[in-house]
Amino acid sequence: YYRNNIEQDGKALYSLTWTLEFPYDGDTCYLAHCYPYTYSNLQHYLREVISDPVRAAYCKLRVLCRSLAGNAVYVLTVTAPSTSLAERNAKRAVVVTARVHPGETNGSWMMQGFLEFLLSDLPDARLLREIFIFKVIPMLNPDGVVVGNYRCSLTGRDLNRNYRSLLRDSFPCIWYTRNM
């Protein structure tokens, strides 16, 4: 990292350079702007969460829908158990989603950190579970993640541009999320 000889608006610019050396000819190397987070990583994490009896007491996992390729779109419901129907109905819902853009793997890492906090025994996490019902969809576009798309689903469309679509068969992940 060094100051180069270019200025922009009177400010010096800097360059970052590095050298990669590969020990074997013909190897394939992939570079990523963020550490990968695959659909398999998500499934492993969710199995870990629901197999923990302490976290499972206030975290329920279900399949919201199936994607175009048949992948499960998971939704977690996180809340403290209610003692009455009136108490449960008094709680407001909070919907949190991640990975509508498959290439933004940092969103999955952030979601996992969010869930780790929300499922923890910290006083603030306990208070949030008492007040709210969280509906968490940790990977809204699993097909795009599986096939390696950066922004699009299998339809070749950015799902963020289709929240008003009524096409359940073309955008099931969005349709079911909206109806939830």
Backbone as CSV, one residue per row, in Angstrom:
resi,resn,N_x,N_y,N_z,CA_x,CA_y,CA_z,C_x,C_y,C_z
1,TYR,0.863,-1.154,0.000,0.000,0.000,0.000,0.906,1.212,0.000
2,TYR,0.713,2.087,-0.968,1.606,3.226,-1.082,0.903,4.384,-1.783
3,ARG,1.448,5.569,-1.523,0.941,6.767,-2.198,1.479,6.749,-3.623
4,ASN,0.572,6.900,-4.590,1.023,6.944,-5.977,1.154,8.397,-6.430
5,ASN,1.391,8.635,-7.688,1.615,9.986,-8.202,0.356,10.626,-8.773
6,ILE,-0.802,10.134,-8.405,-2.059,10.653,-8.938,-2.805,11.393,-7.829
7,GLU,-3.406,12.513,-8.216,-4.250,13.267,-7.294,-5.638,13.430,-7.888
8,GLN,-6.621,13.521,-7.011,-7.997,13.758,-7.440,-8.590,14.795,-6.509
9,ASP,-9.065,15.877,-7.051,-9.613,16.985,-6.260,-8.628,17.455,-5.199
10,GLY,-7.344,17.489,-5.554,-6.313,17.970,-4.643,-5.887,16.980,-3.574
11,LYS,-6.412,15.753,-3.620,-6.055,14.750,-2.613,-5.244,13.644,-3.260
12,ALA,-4.233,13.181,-2.542,-3.390,12.101,-3.050,-4.167,10.788,-3.066
13,LEU,-3.901,9.982,-4.080,-4.494,8.653,-4.163,-3.449,7.609,-3.819
14,TYR,-3.926,6.448,-3.401,-3.050,5.377,-2.970,-3.337,4.118,-3.767
15,SER,-2.370,3.249,-3.837,-2.500,1.978,-4.552,-2.200,0.827,-3.610
16,LEU,-2.862,-0.272,-3.855,-2.618,-1.512,-3.125,-2.191,-2.548,-4.156
17,THR,-1.066,-3.141,-3.951,-0.587,-4.173,-4.876,-0.163,-5.393,-4.086
18,TRP,-0.177,-6.523,-4.738,0.300,-7.756,-4.134,0.733,-8.709,-5.227
19,THR,1.439,-9.733,-4.816,1.917,-10.748,-5.745,1.407,-12.101,-5.280
20,LEU,0.848,-12.852,-6.210,0.411,-14.218,-5.919,1.362,-15.179,-6.621
21,GLU,1.816,-16.144,-5.880,2.665,-17.168,-6.475,1.978,-18.509,-6.306
22,PHE,1.847,-19.231,-7.406,1.167,-20.514,-7.398,2.200,-21.630,-7.513
23,PRO,2.167,-22.598,-6.611,3.204,-23.628,-6.611,3.084,-24.649,-7.745
24,TYR,1.919,-24.763,-8.362,1.722,-25.782,-9.393,1.179,-25.152,-10.668
25,ASP,1.710,-25.563,-11.794,1.191,-25.096,-13.079,-0.195,-25.690,-13.313
26,GLY,-1.056,-24.915,-13.936,-2.369,-25.416,-14.314,-3.386,-25.427,-13.192
27,ASP,-3.041,-24.985,-11.991,-4.016,-24.921,-10.901,-5.049,-23.830,-11.188
28,THR,-6.220,-24.002,-10.645,-7.259,-22.983,-10.731,-7.302,-22.245,-9.403
29,CYS,-7.320,-20.940,-9.470,-7.349,-20.118,-8.264,-8.533,-19.171,-8.354
30,TYR,-9.274,-19.045,-7.281,-10.394,-18.122,-7.214,-10.079,-17.057,-6.176
31,LEU,-10.379,-15.815,-6.497,-10.220,-14.711,-5.557,-11.604,-14.175,-5.247
32,ALA,-11.860,-13.878,-4.003,-13.176,-13.391,-3.591,-13.010,-12.083,-2.833
33,HIS,-13.981,-11.194,-2.993,-13.925,-9.929,-2.259,-14.372,-10.110,-0.810
34,CYS,-14.982,-11.229,-0.506,-15.430,-11.522,0.853,-15.375,-13.035,1.045
35,TYR,-15.168,-13.461,2.264,-15.082,-14.880,2.546,-16.405,-15.555,2.155
36,PRO,-16.372,-16.653,1.421,-17.616,-17.291,0.948,-18.532,-17.766,2.081
37,TYR,-19.812,-17.818,1.782,-20.823,-18.385,2.680,-21.821,-19.091,1.782
38,THR,-21.787,-20.412,1.786,-22.586,-21.204,0.868,-23.928,-21.597,1.476
39,TYR,-24.773,-22.140,0.631,-26.053,-22.693,1.083,-25.800,-23.835,2.064
40,SER,-24.776,-24.621,1.812,-24.403,-25.706,2.740,-23.958,-25.148,4.083
41,ASN,-23.238,-24.024,4.089,-22.865,-23.377,5.353,-24.111,-23.011,6.147
42,LEU,-25.112,-22.459,5.461,-26.356,-22.082,6.132,-27.040,-23.310,6.722
43,GLN,-27.151,-24.377,5.942,-27.820,-25.583,6.433,-27.097,-26.157,7.656
44,HIS,-25.782,-26.151,7.624,-25.007,-26.635,8.770,-25.281,-25.765,10.005
45,TYR,-25.269,-24.452,9.831,-25.518,-23.547,10.945,-26.917,-23.750,11.524
46,LEU,-27.921,-23.881,10.646,-29.294,-24.062,11.129,-29.461,-25.377,11.876
47,ARG,-28.801,-26.435,11.414,-28.848,-27.715,12.150,-28.239,-27.550,13.542
48,GLU,-27.171,-26.791,13.621,-26.512,-26.530,14.902,-27.459,-25.790,15.845
49,VAL,-28.166,-24.796,15.331,-29.083,-23.996,16.157,-30.230,-24.853,16.680
50,ILE,-30.888,-25.585,15.799,-32.079,-26.322,16.245,-31.738,-27.563,17.064
51,SER,-30.486,-28.023,16.999,-30.110,-29.178,17.817,-29.684,-28.765,19.225
52,ASP,-29.601,-27.477,19.484,-29.260,-26.963,20.812,-30.571,-26.750,21.580
53,PRO,-30.836,-27.536,22.630,-32.125,-27.429,23.331,-32.390,-26.055,23.945
54,VAL,-31.350,-25.347,24.338,-31.549,-24.021,24.935,-32.058,-23.050,23.874
55,ARG,-31.394,-23.003,22.719,-31.821,-22.082,21.657,-33.135,-22.538,21.019
56,ALA,-33.331,-23.837,20.905,-34.555,-24.354,20.283,-35.806,-23.992,21.087
57,ALA,-35.641,-23.653,22.368,-36.801,-23.274,23.194,-37.445,-21.984,22.705
58,TYR,-36.689,-21.121,22.064,-37.263,-19.870,21.559,-36.944,-19.622,20.085
59,CYS,-36.563,-20.668,19.370,-36.272,-20.560,17.943,-36.880,-21.749,17.217
60,LYS,-37.788,-21.482,16.329,-38.418,-22.534,15.527,-38.002,-22.347,14.076
61,LEU,-37.653,-23.446,13.425,-37.227,-23.419,12.028,-38.263,-24.122,11.176
62,ARG,-38.623,-23.502,10.055,-39.504,-24.157,9.093,-39.099,-23.720,7.694
63,VAL,-39.623,-24.408,6.713,-39.386,-24.054,5.318,-40.496,-23.105,4.894
64,LEU,-40.126,-21.895,4.514,-41.095,-20.911,4.057,-41.671,-21.325,2.710
65,CYS,-40.794,-21.771,1.802,-41.203,-22.204,0.475,-40.030,-22.924,-0.181
66,ARG,-40.269,-23.391,-1.373,-39.212,-23.971,-2.201,-38.905,-22.984,-3.316
67,SER,-37.635,-22.841,-3.619,-37.208,-21.952,-4.697,-37.517,-22.594,-6.046
68,LEU,-37.220,-21.888,-7.125,-37.459,-22.432,-8.462,-36.716,-23.749,-8.677
69,ALA,-35.524,-23.870,-8.101,-34.727,-25.097,-8.245,-35.067,-26.135,-7.181
70,GLY,-36.013,-25.819,-6.315,-36.415,-26.768,-5.279,-35.648,-26.661,-3.982
71,ASN,-34.800,-25.655,-3.846,-34.064,-25.453,-2.593,-34.992,-24.878,-1.526
72,ALA,-34.793,-25.293,-0.300,-35.593,-24.785,0.810,-35.207,-23.345,1.117
73,VAL,-36.223,-22.498,1.281,-36.024,-21.142,1.778,-36.489,-21.186,3.229
74,TYR,-35.535,-21.085,4.143,-35.818,-21.266,5.572,-36.279,-19.961,6.206
75,VAL,-37.147,-20.115,7.195,-37.543,-18.990,8.038,-37.444,-19.451,9.486
76,LEU,-36.805,-18.626,10.296,-36.709,-18.882,11.731,-37.652,-17.921,12.445
77,THR,-38.388,-18.435,13.393,-39.212,-17.603,14.257,-38.527,-17.584,15.605
78,VAL,-38.131,-16.398,16.038,-37.398,-16.248,17.291,-38.197,-15.338,18.206
79,THR,-38.578,-15.869,19.357,-39.315,-15.101,20.355,-39.308,-15.871,21.669
80,ALA,-39.583,-15.182,22.742,-39.732,-15.854,24.035,-41.103,-16.525,24.064
81,PRO,-41.204,-17.696,24.657,-42.519,-18.342,24.755,-43.510,-17.439,25.489
82,SER,-44.713,-17.356,24.982,-45.757,-16.532,25.595,-46.580,-17.377,26.550
83,THR,-47.045,-16.747,27.608,-47.856,-17.463,28.592,-49.333,-17.455,28.230
84,SER,-49.714,-16.540,27.308,-51.126,-16.479,26.904,-51.220,-16.015,25.459
85,LEU,-52.392,-16.217,24.875,-52.641,-15.768,23.511,-52.602,-14.244,23.452
86,ALA,-53.121,-13.589,24.458,-53.122,-12.118,24.495,-51.687,-11.583,24.526
87,GLU,-50.832,-12.239,25.299,-49.426,-11.822,25.369,-48.744,-11.992,24.014
88,ARG,-49.016,-13.117,23.359,-48.412,-13.355,22.044,-48.924,-12.349,21.021
89,ASN,-50.212,-12.063,21.045,-50.790,-11.119,20.092,-50.328,-9.684,20.328
90,ALA,-49.844,-9.381,21.514,-49.355,-8.031,21.815,-47.960,-7.785,21.237
91,LYS,-47.261,-8.843,20.893,-45.909,-8.690,20.348,-45.975,-8.237,18.897
92,ARG,-45.115,-7.296,18.569,-44.988,-6.844,17.184,-43.998,-7.746,16.458
93,ALA,-44.194,-7.879,15.163,-43.314,-8.724,14.348,-42.223,-7.886,13.695
94,VAL,-41.042,-8.480,13.598,-39.905,-7.880,12.911,-39.432,-8.899,11.881
95,VAL,-39.380,-8.499,10.613,-38.929,-9.384,9.542,-37.529,-8.946,9.121
96,VAL,-36.603,-9.905,9.112,-35.218,-9.630,8.728,-34.822,-10.643,7.662
97,THR,-34.277,-10.152,6.535,-33.847,-11.043,5.463,-32.407,-10.739,5.071
98,ALA,-31.776,-11.718,4.436,-30.418,-11.539,3.908,-30.286,-12.327,2.615
99,ARG,-29.256,-12.020,1.876,-28.841,-12.716,0.658,-29.872,-12.687,-0.458
100,VAL,-30.566,-11.562,-0.638,-31.375,-11.411,-1.839,-30.440,-11.304,-3.041
101,HIS,-29.252,-10.727,-2.827,-28.198,-10.711,-3.835,-27.177,-11.781,-3.438
102,PRO,-27.099,-12.847,-4.198,-26.280,-13.992,-3.811,-24.804,-13.686,-3.615
103,GLY,-24.268,-12.739,-4.344,-22.833,-12.448,-4.251,-22.438,-11.674,-3.019
104,GLU,-23.400,-11.163,-2.298,-23.098,-10.366,-1.114,-22.984,-11.281,0.105
105,THR,-21.924,-12.085,0.104,-21.748,-13.082,1.160,-21.608,-12.455,2.536
106,ASN,-21.135,-11.214,2.586,-21.024,-10.550,3.883,-22.377,-10.447,4.577
107,GLY,-23.471,-10.433,3.790,-24.812,-10.418,4.379,-25.103,-11.671,5.192
108,SER,-24.612,-12.819,4.727,-24.811,-14.058,5.490,-23.996,-14.054,6.777
109,TRP,-22.784,-13.518,6.702,-21.972,-13.442,7.926,-22.616,-12.495,8.934
110,MET,-23.175,-11.386,8.435,-23.871,-10.453,9.320,-25.119,-11.111,9.915
111,MET,-25.869,-11.844,9.093,-27.071,-12.522,9.568,-26.713,-13.557,10.634
112,GLN,-25.646,-14.309,10.416,-25.243,-15.298,11.419,-24.865,-14.606,12.725
113,GLY,-24.179,-13.480,12.635,-23.857,-12.716,13.844,-25.100,-12.184,14.529
114,PHE,-26.059,-11.706,13.738,-27.332,-11.228,14.283,-28.051,-12.351,15.021
115,LEU,-28.112,-13.537,14.394,-28.781,-14.677,15.029,-28.035,-15.128,16.283
116,GLU,-26.709,-15.120,16.230,-25.930,-15.493,17.421,-26.286,-14.571,18.591
117,PHE,-26.396,-13.269,18.302,-26.785,-12.323,19.353,-28.209,-12.589,19.821
118,LEU,-29.146,-12.661,18.872,-30.556,-12.802,19.214,-30.841,-14.098,19.971
119,LEU,-30.070,-15.142,19.702,-30.265,-16.430,20.365,-29.406,-16.589,21.611
120,SER,-28.701,-15.531,21.971,-27.798,-15.601,23.120,-28.557,-15.379,24.430
121,ASP,-27.819,-15.491,25.521,-28.392,-15.273,26.847,-28.124,-13.852,27.343
122,LEU,-27.675,-12.978,26.468,-27.426,-11.590,26.874,-28.739,-10.913,27.266
123,PRO,-28.696,-10.014,28.243,-29.930,-9.357,28.694,-30.682,-8.641,27.567
124,ASP,-29.973,-7.958,26.686,-30.644,-7.251,25.590,-31.333,-8.231,24.640
125,ALA,-30.714,-9.366,24.379,-31.317,-10.382,23.503,-32.570,-10.961,24.159
126,ARG,-32.504,-11.240,25.457,-33.681,-11.751,26.171,-34.825,-10.743,26.119
127,LEU,-34.509,-9.461,26.303,-35.526,-8.407,26.265,-36.168,-8.327,24.876
128,LEU,-35.353,-8.380,23.833,-35.896,-8.331,22.472,-36.829,-9.514,22.202
129,ARG,-36.456,-10.686,22.682,-37.325,-11.860,22.488,-38.626,-11.731,23.273
130,GLU,-38.601,-11.039,24.391,-39.814,-10.823,25.183,-40.769,-9.851,24.487
131,ILE,-40.217,-8.880,23.778,-41.022,-7.809,23.187,-41.488,-8.130,21.770
132,PHE,-40.649,-8.838,20.988,-40.917,-9.018,19.567,-40.976,-10.485,19.159
133,ILE,-41.587,-10.698,18.017,-41.503,-11.973,17.304,-40.664,-11.686,16.058
134,PHE,-39.505,-12.309,15.967,-38.622,-12.117,14.815,-38.878,-13.221,13.798
135,LYS,-39.105,-12.822,12.562,-39.195,-13.739,11.428,-37.943,-13.488,10.602
136,VAL,-37.048,-14.458,10.586,-35.736,-14.278,9.975,-35.592,-15.227,8.789
137,ILE,-35.345,-14.667,7.620,-35.073,-15.449,6.412,-33.600,-15.231,6.087
138,PRO,-32.749,-16.176,6.477,-31.308,-15.945,6.361,-30.753,-16.001,4.946
139,MET,-31.475,-16.628,4.002,-30.989,-16.683,2.619,-32.215,-16.660,1.705
140,LEU,-32.524,-15.461,1.202,-33.730,-15.270,0.412,-33.596,-15.783,-1.020
141,ASN,-32.382,-15.911,-1.516,-32.162,-16.316,-2.901,-31.184,-17.499,-2.958
142,PRO,-31.580,-18.666,-2.422,-30.632,-19.788,-2.395,-30.221,-20.275,-3.782
143,ASP,-31.100,-20.171,-4.766,-30.739,-20.607,-6.119,-29.577,-19.791,-6.664
144,GLY,-29.649,-18.484,-6.495,-28.557,-17.628,-6.951,-27.255,-17.940,-6.246
145,VAL,-27.346,-18.258,-4.948,-26.153,-18.626,-4.183,-25.569,-19.928,-4.718
146,VAL,-26.416,-20.924,-4.939,-25.959,-22.242,-5.382,-25.289,-22.180,-6.756
147,VAL,-25.870,-21.417,-7.688,-25.299,-21.383,-9.041,-24.218,-20.320,-9.205
148,GLY,-23.992,-19.492,-8.187,-22.905,-18.520,-8.240,-23.253,-17.198,-8.896
149,ASN,-24.529,-16.851,-8.934,-24.907,-15.535,-9.462,-24.464,-14.452,-8.490
150,TYR,-24.340,-13.236,-8.997,-23.980,-12.137,-8.111,-25.209,-11.365,-7.631
151,ARG,-26.130,-11.041,-8.538,-27.301,-10.254,-8.144,-28.633,-10.918,-8.453
152,CYS,-28.666,-11.888,-9.331,-29.932,-12.373,-9.874,-30.341,-13.743,-9.345
153,SER,-31.632,-14.027,-9.553,-32.175,-15.352,-9.278,-32.029,-16.198,-10.531
154,LEU,-32.617,-17.382,-10.531,-32.568,-18.240,-11.721,-33.327,-17.642,-12.903
155,THR,-34.228,-16.700,-12.635,-34.951,-16.044,-13.722,-34.094,-14.988,-14.410
156,GLY,-32.906,-14.732,-13.854,-32.048,-13.683,-14.407,-32.489,-12.296,-13.995
157,ARG,-33.301,-12.217,-12.955,-33.846,-10.943,-12.487,-33.357,-10.664,-11.066
158,ASP,-33.183,-9.383,-10.771,-32.837,-8.933,-9.430,-34.107,-9.006,-8.589
159,LEU,-34.105,-9.841,-7.571,-35.312,-10.021,-6.751,-35.727,-8.738,-6.040
160,ASN,-34.784,-7.839,-5.769,-35.142,-6.567,-5.134,-36.068,-5.732,-6.013
161,ARG,-36.112,-6.003,-7.292,-36.963,-5.243,-8.210,-38.313,-5.927,-8.424
162,ASN,-38.595,-6.979,-7.652,-39.814,-7.754,-7.885,-40.661,-7.954,-6.636
163,TYR,-40.534,-7.075,-5.656,-41.337,-7.203,-4.441,-42.815,-6.928,-4.688
164,ARG,-43.139,-6.254,-5.762,-44.549,-5.975,-6.062,-45.137,-6.980,-7.044
165,SER,-44.311,-7.933,-7.450,-44.770,-8.915,-8.431,-45.784,-9.869,-7.807
166,LEU,-46.775,-10.219,-8.593,-47.768,-11.196,-8.165,-47.474,-12.577,-8.757
167,LEU,-46.314,-12.732,-9.378,-45.954,-13.968,-10.065,-45.332,-14.967,-9.086
168,ARG,-46.173,-15.691,-8.389,-45.695,-16.654,-7.391,-44.784,-17.698,-8.013
169,ASP,-45.105,-18.168,-9.194,-44.313,-19.224,-9.818,-42.955,-18.731,-10.319
170,SER,-42.823,-17.446,-10.619,-41.549,-16.900,-11.082,-40.667,-16.432,-9.929
171,PHE,-41.281,-15.922,-8.873,-40.540,-15.365,-7.742,-41.102,-15.913,-6.427
172,PRO,-41.037,-17.226,-6.204,-41.669,-17.793,-5.003,-41.085,-17.251,-3.700
173,CYS,-39.789,-17.018,-3.665,-39.162,-16.538,-2.421,-39.728,-15.180,-2.015
174,ILE,-39.907,-14.305,-2.984,-40.458,-12.978,-2.710,-41.947,-13.075,-2.405
175,TRP,-42.669,-13.843,-3.187,-44.120,-13.973,-3.001,-44.442,-14.484,-1.597
176,TYR,-43.762,-15.549,-1.165,-44.037,-16.124,0.154,-43.564,-15.211,1.283
177,THR,-42.481,-14.497,1.075,-42.016,-13.551,2.085,-43.048,-12.436,2.278
178,ARG,-43.542,-11.887,1.196,-44.561,-10.823,1.292,-45.821,-11.344,1.957
179,ASN,-46.238,-12.555,1.629,-47.466,-13.095,2.206,-47.296,-13.485,3.671
180,MET,-46.067,-13.735,4.081,-45.831,-14.053,5.485,-46.197,-12.838,6.334
